[in-house]
Amino acid sequence: MTLLRFAPIVVEFFGTLFVWLDTDRLKARNPPRFGIGDPPGYSAWFYHKSLLGFSLLFLGILLQGVCLFILG
C-alpha cells in the first residue's frame, strides 16, 4: 500500500519536470533571437516532452483517485 501512495507522487514529479523543461525551452525561444528553431543548448530530447509531461500528470491524478478509492 505504501507503493500505491508513493507512485502518484513520483509520476507527477516527472510530469511536472518534463512540462517545466519544455516551458524553459519556449521561454528561451521567445522572442526569437536565434532565427527559426530551438536556441543553442535546447535540442536534447527532454526539452520536447510536454505531451509526456501532461500525460504523466494526468496519470498521477488518476492513480491518486484509485488510491483514495481503495484506501479511503
CHARMM-style PDB file with segment names, atoms N, HN, CA, C and O in Angstrom:
ATOM      1  N   MET     1       0.816  -1.199   0.000  1.00  0.00      PROA
ATOM      2  CA  MET     1       0.000   0.000   0.000  1.00  0.00      PROA
ATOM      3  C   MET     1       0.857   1.260   0.000  1.00  0.00      PROA
ATOM      4  O   MET     1       0.435   2.305  -0.496  1.00  0.00      PROA
ATOM      5  N   THR     2       2.051   1.159   0.553  1.00  0.00      PROA
ATOM      6  HN  THR     2       2.394   0.311   0.955  1.00  0.00      PROA
ATOM      7  CA  THR     2       2.926   2.328   0.546  1.00  0.00      PROA
ATOM      8  C   THR     2       3.321   2.696  -0.878  1.00  0.00      PROA
ATOM      9  O   THR     2       3.414   3.877  -1.214  1.00  0.00      PROA
ATOM     10  N   LEU     3       3.552   1.696  -1.706  1.00  0.00      PROA
ATOM     11  HN  LEU     3       3.476   0.738  -1.433  1.00  0.00      PROA
ATOM     12  CA  LEU     3       3.890   1.961  -3.107  1.00  0.00      PROA
ATOM     13  C   LEU     3       2.723   2.627  -3.828  1.00  0.00      PROA
ATOM     14  O   LEU     3       2.931   3.498  -4.672  1.00  0.00      PROA
ATOM     15  N   LEU     4       1.507   2.225  -3.504  1.00  0.00      PROA
ATOM     16  HN  LEU     4       1.338   1.517  -2.818  1.00  0.00      PROA
ATOM     17  CA  LEU     4       0.330   2.823  -4.118  1.00  0.00      PROA
ATOM     18  C   LEU     4       0.193   4.295  -3.742  1.00  0.00      PROA
ATOM     19  O   LEU     4      -0.314   5.092  -4.532  1.00  0.00      PROA
ATOM     20  N   ARG     5       0.632   4.655  -2.565  1.00  0.00      PROA
ATOM     21  HN  ARG     5       1.044   4.008  -1.923  1.00  0.00      PROA
ATOM     22  CA  ARG     5       0.590   6.068  -2.152  1.00  0.00      PROA
ATOM     23  C   ARG     5       1.764   6.859  -2.699  1.00  0.00      PROA
ATOM     24  O   ARG     5       1.650   8.066  -2.915  1.00  0.00      PROA
ATOM     25  N   PHE     6       2.890   6.198  -2.926  1.00  0.00      PROA
ATOM     26  HN  PHE     6       2.983   5.218  -2.751  1.00  0.00      PROA
ATOM     27  CA  PHE     6       4.112   6.878  -3.356  1.00  0.00      PROA
ATOM     28  C   PHE     6       4.180   7.036  -4.878  1.00  0.00      PROA
ATOM     29  O   PHE     6       4.753   8.010  -5.367  1.00  0.00      PROA
ATOM     30  N   ALA     7       3.608   6.099  -5.630  1.00  0.00      PROA
ATOM     31  HN  ALA     7       3.143   5.307  -5.232  1.00  0.00      PROA
ATOM     32  CA  ALA     7       3.701   6.107  -7.097  1.00  0.00      PROA
ATOM     33  C   ALA     7       3.106   7.365  -7.728  1.00  0.00      PROA
ATOM     34  O   ALA     7       3.734   7.929  -8.625  1.00  0.00      PROA
ATOM     35  N   PRO     8       1.923   7.837  -7.306  1.00  0.00      PROA
ATOM     36  CA  PRO     8       1.403   9.057  -7.946  1.00  0.00      PROA
ATOM     37  C   PRO     8       2.297  10.269  -7.748  1.00  0.00      PROA
ATOM     38  O   PRO     8       2.395  11.118  -8.635  1.00  0.00      PROA
ATOM     39  N   ILE     9       2.939  10.359  -6.617  1.00  0.00      PROA
ATOM     40  HN  ILE     9       2.860   9.670  -5.897  1.00  0.00      PROA
ATOM     41  CA  ILE     9       3.821  11.499  -6.354  1.00  0.00      PROA
ATOM     42  C   ILE     9       5.014  11.469  -7.295  1.00  0.00      PROA
ATOM     43  O   ILE     9       5.406  12.505  -7.833  1.00  0.00      PROA
ATOM     44  N   VAL    10       5.592  10.297  -7.498  1.00  0.00      PROA
ATOM     45  HN  VAL    10       5.273   9.456  -7.061  1.00  0.00      PROA
ATOM     46  CA  VAL    10       6.748  10.169  -8.399  1.00  0.00      PROA
ATOM     47  C   VAL    10       6.336  10.455  -9.840  1.00  0.00      PROA
ATOM     48  O   VAL    10       7.042  11.164 -10.558  1.00  0.00      PROA
ATOM     49  N   VAL    11       5.201   9.909 -10.266  1.00  0.00      PROA
ATOM     50  HN  VAL    11       4.627   9.334  -9.683  1.00  0.00      PROA
ATOM     51  CA  VAL    11       4.725  10.126 -11.637  1.00  0.00      PROA
ATOM     52  C   VAL    11       4.444  11.611 -11.867  1.00  0.00      PROA
ATOM     53  O   VAL    11       4.819  12.152 -12.908  1.00  0.00      PROA
ATOM     54  N   GLU    12       3.798  12.270 -10.924  1.00  0.00      PROA
ATOM     55  HN  GLU    12       3.493  11.831 -10.079  1.00  0.00      PROA
ATOM     56  CA  GLU    12       3.501  13.696 -11.073  1.00  0.00      PROA
ATOM     57  C   GLU    12       4.767  14.543 -11.022  1.00  0.00      PROA
ATOM     58  O   GLU    12       4.841  15.576 -11.686  1.00  0.00      PROA
ATOM     59  N   PHE    13       5.765  14.125 -10.245  1.00  0.00      PROA
ATOM     60  HN  PHE    13       5.704  13.285  -9.704  1.00  0.00      PROA
ATOM     61  CA  PHE    13       7.029  14.857 -10.210  1.00  0.00      PROA
ATOM     62  C   PHE    13       7.695  14.860 -11.577  1.00  0.00      PROA
ATOM     63  O   PHE    13       8.120  15.908 -12.062  1.00  0.00      PROA
ATOM     64  N   PHE    14       7.788  13.676 -12.205  1.00  0.00      PROA
ATOM     65  HN  PHE    14       7.442  12.825 -11.811  1.00  0.00      PROA
ATOM     66  CA  PHE    14       8.418  13.613 -13.518  1.00  0.00      PROA
ATOM     67  C   PHE    14       7.578  14.318 -14.584  1.00  0.00      PROA
ATOM     68  O   PHE    14       8.126  14.911 -15.513  1.00  0.00      PROA
ATOM     69  N   GLY    15       6.269  14.257 -14.456  1.00  0.00      PROA
ATOM     70  HN  GLY    15       5.823  13.776 -13.701  1.00  0.00      PROA
ATOM     71  CA  GLY    15       5.420  15.005 -15.379  1.00  0.00      PROA
ATOM     72  C   GLY    15       5.645  16.500 -15.280  1.00  0.00      PROA
ATOM     73  O   GLY    15       5.743  17.192 -16.293  1.00  0.00      PROA
ATOM     74  N   THR    16       5.726  16.994 -14.054  1.00  0.00      PROA
ATOM     75  HN  THR    16       5.647  16.431 -13.231  1.00  0.00      PROA
ATOM     76  CA  THR    16       5.990  18.409 -13.843  1.00  0.00      PROA
ATOM     77  C   THR    16       7.368  18.796 -14.362  1.00  0.00      PROA
ATOM     78  O   THR    16       7.539  19.881 -14.917  1.00  0.00      PROA
ATOM     79  N   LEU    17       8.345  17.923 -14.187  1.00  0.00      PROA
ATOM     80  HN  LEU    17       8.205  17.041 -13.736  1.00  0.00      PROA
ATOM     81  CA  LEU    17       9.703  18.201 -14.668  1.00  0.00      PROA
ATOM     82  C   LEU    17       9.735  18.333 -16.194  1.00  0.00      PROA
ATOM     83  O   LEU    17      10.358  19.252 -16.723  1.00  0.00      PROA
ATOM     84  N   PHE    18       9.061  17.411 -16.906  1.00  0.00      PROA
ATOM     85  HN  PHE    18       8.554  16.664 -16.477  1.00  0.00      PROA
ATOM     86  CA  PHE    18       9.046  17.493 -18.368  1.00  0.00      PROA
ATOM     87  C   PHE    18       8.315  18.736 -18.860  1.00  0.00      PROA
ATOM     88  O   PHE    18       8.755  19.375 -19.816  1.00  0.00      PROA
ATOM     89  N   VAL    19       7.214  19.081 -18.222  1.00  0.00      PROA
ATOM     90  HN  VAL    19       6.857  18.562 -17.445  1.00  0.00      PROA
ATOM     91  CA  VAL    19       6.483  20.291 -18.623  1.00  0.00      PROA
ATOM     92  C   VAL    19       7.337  21.525 -18.356  1.00  0.00      PROA
ATOM     93  O   VAL    19       7.358  22.444 -19.175  1.00  0.00      PROA
ATOM     94  N   TRP    20       8.040  21.564 -17.226  1.00  0.00      PROA
ATOM     95  HN  TRP    20       8.023  20.818 -16.561  1.00  0.00      PROA
ATOM     96  CA  TRP    20       8.882  22.705 -16.887  1.00  0.00      PROA
ATOM     97  C   TRP    20      10.043  22.851 -17.884  1.00  0.00      PROA
ATOM     98  O   TRP    20      10.374  23.966 -18.287  1.00  0.00      PROA
ATOM     99  N   LEU    21      10.657  21.737 -18.278  1.00  0.00      PROA
ATOM    100  HN  LEU    21      10.388  20.832 -17.950  1.00  0.00      PROA
ATOM    101  CA  LEU    21      11.759  21.816 -19.233  1.00  0.00      PROA
ATOM    102  C   LEU    21      11.286  22.325 -20.590  1.00  0.00      PROA
ATOM    103  O   LEU    21      11.980  23.114 -21.232  1.00  0.00      PROA
ATOM    104  N   ASP    22      10.111  21.880 -21.031  1.00  0.00      PROA
ATOM    105  HN  ASP    22       9.547  21.239 -20.510  1.00  0.00      PROA
ATOM    106  CA  ASP    22       9.605  22.375 -22.311  1.00  0.00      PROA
ATOM    107  C   ASP    22       9.234  23.852 -22.214  1.00  0.00      PROA
ATOM    108  O   ASP    22       9.438  24.603 -23.167  1.00  0.00      PROA
ATOM    109  N   THR    23       8.697  24.271 -21.080  1.00  0.00      PROA
ATOM    110  HN  THR    23       8.532  23.660 -20.306  1.00  0.00      PROA
ATOM    111  CA  THR    23       8.387  25.684 -20.879  1.00  0.00      PROA
ATOM    112  C   THR    23       9.659  26.523 -20.862  1.00  0.00      PROA
ATOM    113  O   THR    23       9.669  27.640 -21.379  1.00  0.00      PROA
ATOM    114  N   ASP    24      10.720  26.002 -20.279  1.00  0.00      PROA
ATOM    115  HN  ASP    24      10.711  25.095 -19.859  1.00  0.00      PROA
ATOM    116  CA  ASP    24      12.004  26.710 -20.265  1.00  0.00      PROA
ATOM    117  C   ASP    24      12.545  26.884 -21.684  1.00  0.00      PROA
ATOM    118  O   ASP    24      13.097  27.932 -22.019  1.00  0.00      PROA
ATOM    119  N   ARG    25      12.383  25.851 -22.514  1.00  0.00      PROA
ATOM    120  HN  ARG    25      11.934  25.000 -22.242  1.00  0.00      PROA
ATOM    121  CA  ARG    25      12.822  25.945 -23.912  1.00  0.00      PROA
ATOM    122  C   ARG    25      12.025  27.009 -24.660  1.00  0.00      PROA
ATOM    123  O   ARG    25      12.588  27.795 -25.422  1.00  0.00      PROA
ATOM    124  N   LEU    26      10.710  27.029 -24.436  1.00  0.00      PROA
ATOM    125  HN  LEU    26      10.253  26.391 -23.816  1.00  0.00      PROA
ATOM    126  CA  LEU    26       9.881  28.026 -25.111  1.00  0.00      PROA
ATOM    127  C   LEU    26      10.184  29.435 -24.624  1.00  0.00      PROA
ATOM    128  O   LEU    26      10.137  30.389 -25.401  1.00  0.00      PROA
ATOM    129  N   LYS    27      10.495  29.569 -23.341  1.00  0.00      PROA
ATOM    130  HN  LYS    27      10.533  28.794 -22.709  1.00  0.00      PROA
ATOM    131  CA  LYS    27      10.852  30.880 -22.801  1.00  0.00      PROA
ATOM    132  C   LYS    27      12.144  31.395 -23.434  1.00  0.00      PROA
ATOM    133  O   LYS    27      12.260  32.584 -23.730  1.00  0.00      PROA
ATOM    134  N   ALA    28      13.106  30.512 -23.642  1.00  0.00      PROA
ATOM    135  HN  ALA    28      13.012  29.546 -23.402  1.00  0.00      PROA
ATOM    136  CA  ALA    28      14.370  30.925 -24.258  1.00  0.00      PROA
ATOM    137  C   ALA    28      14.184  31.224 -25.741  1.00  0.00      PROA
ATOM    138  O   ALA    28      14.982  31.950 -26.335  1.00  0.00      PROA
ATOM    139  N   ARG    29      13.151  30.677 -26.330  1.00  0.00      PROA
ATOM    140  HN  ARG    29      12.503  30.087 -25.848  1.00  0.00      PROA
ATOM    141  CA  ARG    29      12.912  30.865 -27.762  1.00  0.00      PROA
ATOM    142  C   ARG    29      12.149  32.151 -28.061  1.00  0.00      PROA
ATOM    143  O   ARG    29      12.223  32.647 -29.185  1.00  0.00      PROA
ATOM    144  N   ASN    30      11.428  32.703 -27.107  1.00  0.00      PROA
ATOM    145  HN  ASN    30      11.368  32.300 -26.194  1.00  0.00      PROA
ATOM    146  CA  ASN    30      10.627  33.919 -27.315  1.00  0.00      PROA
ATOM    147  C   ASN    30      11.273  35.101 -26.618  1.00  0.00      PROA
ATOM    148  O   ASN    30      11.522  34.990 -25.418  1.00  0.00      PROA
ATOM    149  N   PRO    31      11.555  36.175 -27.232  1.00  0.00      PROA
ATOM    150  CA  PRO    31      11.411  36.435 -28.667  1.00  0.00      PROA
ATOM    151  C   PRO    31      12.475  35.685 -29.447  1.00  0.00      PROA
ATOM    152  O   PRO    31      13.557  35.429 -28.919  1.00  0.00      PROA
ATOM    153  N   PRO    32      12.194  35.330 -30.682  1.00  0.00      PROA
ATOM    154  CA  PRO    32      13.139  34.514 -31.455  1.00  0.00      PROA
ATOM    155  C   PRO    32      14.394  35.303 -31.821  1.00  0.00      PROA
ATOM    156  O   PRO    32      14.401  36.062 -32.790  1.00  0.00      PROA
ATOM    157  N   ARG    33      15.435  35.117 -31.050  1.00  0.00      PROA
ATOM    158  HN  ARG    33      15.429  34.500 -30.263  1.00  0.00      PROA
ATOM    159  CA  ARG    33      16.703  35.805 -31.305  1.00  0.00      PROA
ATOM    160  C   ARG    33      17.635  34.968 -32.158  1.00  0.00      PROA
ATOM    161  O   ARG    33      18.625  35.473 -32.688  1.00  0.00      PROA
ATOM    162  N   PHE    34      17.319  33.689 -32.290  1.00  0.00      PROA
ATOM    163  HN  PHE    34      16.515  33.279 -31.859  1.00  0.00      PROA
ATOM    164  CA  PHE    34      18.243  32.781 -32.956  1.00  0.00      PROA
ATOM    165  C   PHE    34      17.730  32.328 -34.320  1.00  0.00      PROA
ATOM    166  O   PHE    34      18.260  31.374 -34.891  1.00  0.00      PROA
ATOM    167  N   GLY    35      16.732  32.980 -34.836  1.00  0.00      PROA
ATOM    168  HN  GLY    35      16.301  33.755 -34.372  1.00  0.00      PROA
ATOM    169  CA  GLY    35      16.151  32.551 -36.101  1.00  0.00      PROA
ATOM    170  C   GLY    35      15.109  31.471 -35.859  1.00  0.00      PROA
ATOM    171  O   GLY    35      14.509  31.406 -34.785  1.00  0.00      PROA
ATOM    172  N   ILE    36      14.900  30.648 -36.831  1.00  0.00      PROA
ATOM    173  HN  ILE    36      15.387  30.701 -37.703  1.00  0.00      PROA
ATOM    174  CA  ILE    36      13.906  29.576 -36.721  1.00  0.00      PROA
ATOM    175  C   ILE    36      14.542  28.376 -36.042  1.00  0.00      PROA
ATOM    176  O   ILE    36      15.682  28.015 -36.336  1.00  0.00      PROA
ATOM    177  N   GLY    37      13.803  27.766 -35.138  1.00  0.00      PROA
ATOM    178  HN  GLY    37      12.877  28.059 -34.899  1.00  0.00      PROA
ATOM    179  CA  GLY    37      14.299  26.580 -34.452  1.00  0.00      PROA
ATOM    180  C   GLY    37      14.608  26.861 -32.997  1.00  0.00      PROA
ATOM    181  O   GLY    37      14.327  27.938 -32.471  1.00  0.00      PROA
ATOM    182  N   ASP    38      15.187  25.873 -32.372  1.00  0.00      PROA
ATOM    183  HN  ASP    38      15.416  24.998 -32.799  1.00  0.00      PROA
ATOM    184  CA  ASP    38      15.494  25.980 -30.949  1.00  0.00      PROA
ATOM    185  C   ASP    38      16.773  26.769 -30.713  1.00  0.00      PROA
ATOM    186  O   ASP    38      17.679  26.755 -31.546  1.00  0.00      PROA
ATOM    187  N   PRO    39      16.846  27.455 -29.579  1.00  0.00      PROA
ATOM    188  CA  PRO    39      18.094  28.131 -29.228  1.00  0.00      PROA
ATOM    189  C   PRO    39      19.193  27.117 -28.912  1.00  0.00      PROA
ATOM    190  O   PRO    39      18.901  25.960 -28.610  1.00  0.00      PROA
ATOM    191  N   PRO    40      20.432  27.539 -28.980  1.00  0.00      PROA
ATOM    192  CA  PRO    40      21.533  26.613 -28.682  1.00  0.00      PROA
ATOM    193  C   PRO    40      21.406  26.056 -27.261  1.00  0.00      PROA
ATOM    194  O   PRO    40      21.089  26.787 -26.323  1.00  0.00      PROA
ATOM    195  N   GLY    41      21.653  24.776 -27.122  1.00  0.00      PROA
ATOM    196  HN  GLY    41      21.910  24.182 -27.885  1.00  0.00      PROA
ATOM    197  CA  GLY    41      21.601  24.123 -25.828  1.00  0.00      PROA
ATOM    198  C   GLY    41      20.246  23.544 -25.465  1.00  0.00      PROA
ATOM    199  O   GLY    41      20.108  22.926 -24.409  1.00  0.00      PROA
ATOM    200  N   TYR    42      19.251  23.725 -26.307  1.00  0.00      PROA
ATOM    201  HN  TYR    42      19.363  24.227 -27.164  1.00  0.00      PROA
ATOM    202  CA  TYR    42      17.906  23.223 -26.016  1.00  0.00      PROA
ATOM    203  C   TYR    42      17.455  22.169 -27.023  1.00  0.00      PROA
ATOM    204  O   TYR    42      16.262  22.070 -27.310  1.00  0.00      PROA
ATOM    205  N   SER    43      18.361  21.401 -27.552  1.00  0.00      PROA
ATOM    206  HN  SER    43      19.330  21.481 -27.319  1.00  0.00      PROA
ATOM    207  CA  SER    43      17.982  20.417 -28.562  1.00  0.00      PROA
ATOM    208  C   SER    43      17.894  18.997 -28.014  1.00  0.00      PROA
ATOM    209  O   SER    43      17.618  18.068 -28.773  1.00  0.00      PROA
ATOM    210  N   ALA    44      18.124  18.806 -26.714  1.00  0.00      PROA
ATOM    211  HN  ALA    44      18.349  19.561 -26.098  1.00  0.00      PROA
ATOM    212  CA  ALA    44      18.048  17.468 -26.129  1.00  0.00      PROA
ATOM    213  C   ALA    44      16.599  16.972 -26.134  1.00  0.00      PROA
ATOM    214  O   ALA    44      15.662  17.768 -26.202  1.00  0.00      PROA
ATOM    215  N   TRP    45      16.428  15.668 -26.063  1.00  0.00      PROA
ATOM    216  HN  TRP    45      17.189  15.021 -26.008  1.00  0.00      PROA
ATOM    217  CA  TRP    45      15.096  15.071 -26.198  1.00  0.00      PROA
ATOM    218  C   TRP    45      14.141  15.503 -25.099  1.00  0.00      PROA
ATOM    219  O   TRP    45      12.941  15.630 -25.345  1.00  0.00      PROA
ATOM    220  N   PHE    46      14.647  15.733 -23.887  1.00  0.00      PROA
ATOM    221  HN  PHE    46      15.622  15.630 -23.688  1.00  0.00      PROA
ATOM    222  CA  PHE    46      13.747  16.027 -22.763  1.00  0.00      PROA
ATOM    223  C   PHE    46      13.199  17.442 -22.792  1.00  0.00      PROA
ATOM    224  O   PHE    46      12.323  17.770 -21.992  1.00  0.00      PROA
ATOM    225  N   TYR    47      13.680  18.282 -23.680  1.00  0.00      PROA
ATOM    226  HN  TYR    47      14.392  18.016 -24.330  1.00  0.00      PROA
ATOM    227  CA  TYR    47      13.115  19.627 -23.821  1.00  0.00      PROA
ATOM    228  C   TYR    47      11.881  19.645 -24.729  1.00  0.00      PROA
ATOM    229  O   TYR    47      11.242  20.685 -24.884  1.00  0.00      PROA
ATOM    230  N   HSD    48      11.548  18.511 -25.324  1.00  0.00      PROA
ATOM    231  HN  HSD    48      12.067  17.666 -25.199  1.00  0.00      PROA
ATOM    232  CA  HSD    48      10.422  18.441 -26.256  1.00  0.00      PROA
ATOM    233  C   HSD    48       9.360  17.459 -25.779  1.00  0.00      PROA
ATOM    234  O   HSD    48       8.658  16.879 -26.607  1.00  0.00      PROA
ATOM    235  N   LYS    49       9.222  17.258 -24.490  1.00  0.00      PROA
ATOM    236  HN  LYS    49       9.792  17.729 -23.818  1.00  0.00      PROA
ATOM    237  CA  LYS    49       8.334  16.234 -23.969  1.00  0.00      PROA
ATOM    238  C   LYS    49       7.199  16.798 -23.119  1.00  0.00      PROA
ATOM    239  O   LYS    49       6.870  16.238 -22.074  1.00  0.00      PROA
ATOM    240  N   SER    50       6.605  17.896 -23.557  1.00  0.00      PROA
ATOM    241  HN  SER    50       6.873  18.351 -24.407  1.00  0.00      PROA
ATOM    242  CA  SER    50       5.498  18.457 -22.781  1.00  0.00      PROA
ATOM    243  C   SER    50       4.276  17.543 -22.829  1.00  0.00      PROA
ATOM    244  O   SER    50       3.544  17.453 -21.842  1.00  0.00      PROA
ATOM    245  N   LEU    51       4.038  16.865 -23.950  1.00  0.00      PROA
ATOM    246  HN  LEU    51       4.632  16.938 -24.751  1.00  0.00      PROA
ATOM    247  CA  LEU    51       2.912  15.935 -24.037  1.00  0.00      PROA
ATOM    248  C   LEU    51       3.103  14.771 -23.061  1.00  0.00      PROA
ATOM    249  O   LEU    51       2.155  14.352 -22.397  1.00  0.00      PROA
ATOM    250  N   LEU    52       4.310  14.259 -22.976  1.00  0.00      PROA
ATOM    251  HN  LEU    52       5.080  14.599 -23.515  1.00  0.00      PROA
ATOM    252  CA  LEU    52       4.613  13.216 -21.997  1.00  0.00      PROA
ATOM    253  C   LEU    52       4.420  13.742 -20.584  1.00  0.00      PROA
ATOM    254  O   LEU    52       3.901  13.032 -19.723  1.00  0.00      PROA
ATOM    255  N   GLY    53       4.831  14.970 -20.339  1.00  0.00      PROA
ATOM    256  HN  GLY    53       5.253  15.547 -21.039  1.00  0.00      PROA
ATOM    257  CA  GLY    53       4.681  15.563 -19.015  1.00  0.00      PROA
ATOM    258  C   GLY    53       3.230  15.703 -18.605  1.00  0.00      PROA
ATOM    259  O   GLY    53       2.870  15.363 -17.478  1.00  0.00      PROA
ATOM    260  N   PHE    54       2.389  16.199 -19.504  1.00  0.00      PROA
ATOM    261  HN  PHE    54       2.681  16.476 -20.420  1.00  0.00      PROA
ATOM    262  CA  PHE    54       0.968  16.327 -19.183  1.00  0.00      PROA
ATOM    263  C   PHE    54       0.314  14.954 -19.023  1.00  0.00      PROA
ATOM    264  O   PHE    54      -0.582  14.790 -18.195  1.00  0.00      PROA
ATOM    265  N   SER    55       0.751  13.974 -19.803  1.00  0.00      PROA
ATOM    266  HN  SER    55       1.479  14.108 -20.476  1.00  0.00      PROA
ATOM    267  CA  SER    55       0.215  12.620 -19.651  1.00  0.00      PROA
ATOM    268  C   SER    55       0.588  12.033 -18.296  1.00  0.00      PROA
ATOM    269  O   SER    55      -0.233  11.382 -17.652  1.00  0.00      PROA
ATOM    270  N   LEU    56       1.817  12.260 -17.865  1.00  0.00      PROA
ATOM    271  HN  LEU    56       2.485  12.790 -18.389  1.00  0.00      PROA
ATOM    272  CA  LEU    56       2.236  11.765 -16.555  1.00  0.00      PROA
ATOM    273  C   LEU    56       1.489  12.469 -15.425  1.00  0.00      PROA
ATOM    274  O   LEU    56       1.148  11.841 -14.423  1.00  0.00      PROA
ATOM    275  N   LEU    57       1.237  13.753 -15.579  1.00  0.00      PROA
ATOM    276  HN  LEU    57       1.514  14.263 -16.393  1.00  0.00      PROA
ATOM    277  CA  LEU    57       0.444  14.457 -14.567  1.00  0.00      PROA
ATOM    278  C   LEU    57      -0.967  13.889 -14.488  1.00  0.00      PROA
ATOM    279  O   LEU    57      -1.488  13.680 -13.393  1.00  0.00      PROA
ATOM    280  N   PHE    58      -1.586  13.639 -15.629  1.00  0.00      PROA
ATOM    281  HN  PHE    58      -1.162  13.808 -16.519  1.00  0.00      PROA
ATOM    282  CA  PHE    58      -2.930  13.075 -15.657  1.00  0.00      PROA
ATOM    283  C   PHE    58      -2.942  11.670 -15.058  1.00  0.00      PROA
ATOM    284  O   PHE    58      -3.851  11.323 -14.304  1.00  0.00      PROA
ATOM    285  N   LEU    59      -1.936  10.863 -15.391  1.00  0.00      PROA
ATOM    286  HN  LEU    59      -1.197  11.145 -16.003  1.00  0.00      PROA
ATOM    287  CA  LEU    59      -1.838   9.521 -14.829  1.00  0.00      PROA
ATOM    288  C   LEU    59      -1.663   9.570 -13.311  1.00  0.00      PROA
ATOM    289  O   LEU    59      -2.243   8.759 -12.590  1.00  0.00      PROA
ATOM    290  N   GLY    60      -0.869  10.515 -12.832  1.00  0.00      PROA
ATOM    291  HN  GLY    60      -0.397  11.174 -13.417  1.00  0.00      PROA
ATOM    292  CA  GLY    60      -0.698  10.661 -11.389  1.00  0.00      PROA
ATOM    293  C   GLY    60      -1.991  11.031 -10.688  1.00  0.00      PROA
ATOM    294  O   GLY    60      -2.273  10.543  -9.593  1.00  0.00      PROA
ATOM    295  N   ILE    61      -2.775  11.892 -11.317  1.00  0.00      PROA
ATOM    296  HN  ILE    61      -2.545  12.289 -12.206  1.00  0.00      PROA
ATOM    297  CA  ILE    61      -4.067  12.267 -10.736  1.00  0.00      PROA
ATOM    298  C   ILE    61      -5.001  11.057 -10.704  1.00  0.00      PROA
ATOM    299  O   ILE    61      -5.710  10.843  -9.721  1.00  0.00      PROA
ATOM    300  N   LEU    62      -5.002  10.271 -11.776  1.00  0.00      PROA
ATOM    301  HN  LEU    62      -4.426  10.445 -12.575  1.00  0.00      PROA
ATOM    302  CA  LEU    62      -5.824   9.060 -11.789  1.00  0.00      PROA
ATOM    303  C   LEU    62      -5.373   8.058 -10.725  1.00  0.00      PROA
ATOM    304  O   LEU    62      -6.205   7.444 -10.057  1.00  0.00      PROA
ATOM    305  N   LEU    63      -4.063   7.893 -10.568  1.00  0.00      PROA
ATOM    306  HN  LEU    63      -3.387   8.391 -11.111  1.00  0.00      PROA
ATOM    307  CA  LEU    63      -3.550   6.983  -9.543  1.00  0.00      PROA
ATOM    308  C   LEU    63      -3.924   7.454  -8.143  1.00  0.00      PROA
ATOM    309  O   LEU    63      -4.215   6.635  -7.272  1.00  0.00      PROA
ATOM    310  N   GLN    64      -3.920   8.753  -7.922  1.00  0.00      PROA
ATOM    311  HN  GLN    64      -3.684   9.418  -8.630  1.00  0.00      PROA
ATOM    312  CA  GLN    64      -4.341   9.259  -6.617  1.00  0.00      PROA
ATOM    313  C   GLN    64      -5.813   8.969  -6.376  1.00  0.00      PROA
ATOM    314  O   GLN    64      -6.204   8.658  -5.251  1.00  0.00      PROA
ATOM    315  N   GLY    65      -6.639   9.066  -7.418  1.00  0.00      PROA
ATOM    316  HN  GLY    65      -6.322   9.319  -8.332  1.00  0.00      PROA
ATOM    317  CA  GLY    65      -8.057   8.740  -7.283  1.00  0.00      PROA
ATOM    318  C   GLY    65      -8.259   7.263  -6.938  1.00  0.00      PROA
ATOM    319  O   GLY    65      -9.091   6.919  -6.099  1.00  0.00      PROA
ATOM    320  N   VAL    66      -7.489   6.401  -7.597  1.00  0.00      PROA
ATOM    321  HN  VAL    66      -6.813   6.681  -8.279  1.00  0.00      PROA
ATOM    322  CA  VAL    66      -7.570   4.968  -7.291  1.00  0.00      PROA
ATOM    323  C   VAL    66      -7.125   4.709  -5.860  1.00  0.00      PROA
ATOM    324  O   VAL    66      -7.740   3.925  -5.138  1.00  0.00      PROA
ATOM    325  N   CYS    67      -6.056   5.373  -5.461  1.00  0.00      PROA
ATOM    326  HN  CYS    67      -5.556   6.010  -6.048  1.00  0.00      PROA
ATOM    327  CA  CYS    67      -5.561   5.222  -4.101  1.00  0.00      PROA
ATOM    328  C   CYS    67      -6.606   5.660  -3.080  1.00  0.00      PROA
ATOM    329  O   CYS    67      -6.809   4.980  -2.073  1.00  0.00      PROA
ATOM    330  N   LEU    68      -7.266   6.778  -3.326  1.00  0.00      PROA
ATOM    331  HN  LEU    68      -7.101   7.330  -4.143  1.00  0.00      PROA
ATOM    332  CA  LEU    68      -8.314   7.238  -2.410  1.00  0.00      PROA
ATOM    333  C   LEU    68      -9.498   6.293  -2.398  1.00  0.00      PROA
ATOM    334  O   LEU    68     -10.111   6.086  -1.351  1.00  0.00      PROA
ATOM    335  N   PHE    69      -9.834   5.712  -3.550  1.00  0.00      PROA
ATOM    336  HN  PHE    69      -9.337   5.880  -4.401  1.00  0.00      PROA
ATOM    337  CA  PHE    69     -10.958   4.787  -3.634  1.00  0.00      PROA
ATOM    338  C   PHE    69     -10.655   3.486  -2.874  1.00  0.00      PROA
ATOM    339  O   PHE    69     -11.502   2.973  -2.143  1.00  0.00      PROA
ATOM    340  N   ILE    70      -9.441   2.965  -3.058  1.00  0.00      PROA
ATOM    341  HN  ILE    70      -8.753   3.381  -3.652  1.00  0.00      PROA
ATOM    342  CA  ILE    70      -9.085   1.699  -2.418  1.00  0.00      PROA
ATOM    343  C   ILE    70      -8.829   1.864  -0.930  1.00  0.00      PROA
ATOM    344  O   ILE    70      -9.303   1.071  -0.117  1.00  0.00      PROA
ATOM    345  N   LEU    71      -8.080   2.894  -0.581  1.00  0.00      PROA
ATOM    346  HN  LEU    71      -7.695   3.538  -1.242  1.00  0.00      PROA
ATOM    347  CA  LEU    71      -7.675   3.057   0.816  1.00  0.00      PROA
ATOM    348  C   LEU    71      -8.609   3.961   1.619  1.00  0.00      PROA
ATOM    349  O   LEU    71      -8.555   3.985   2.849  1.00  0.00      PROA
ATOM    350  N   GLY    72      -9.476   4.712   0.908  1.00  0.00      PROA
ATOM    351  HN  GLY    72      -9.520   4.693  -0.091  1.00  0.00      PROA
ATOM    352  CA  GLY    72     -10.309   5.727   1.512  1.00  0.00      PROA
ATOM    353  C   GLY    72     -11.301   5.228   2.478  1.00  0.00      PROA
ATOM    354  OT1 GLY    72     -12.059   6.014   3.047  1.00  0.00      PROA
TER     355      GLY     72
END
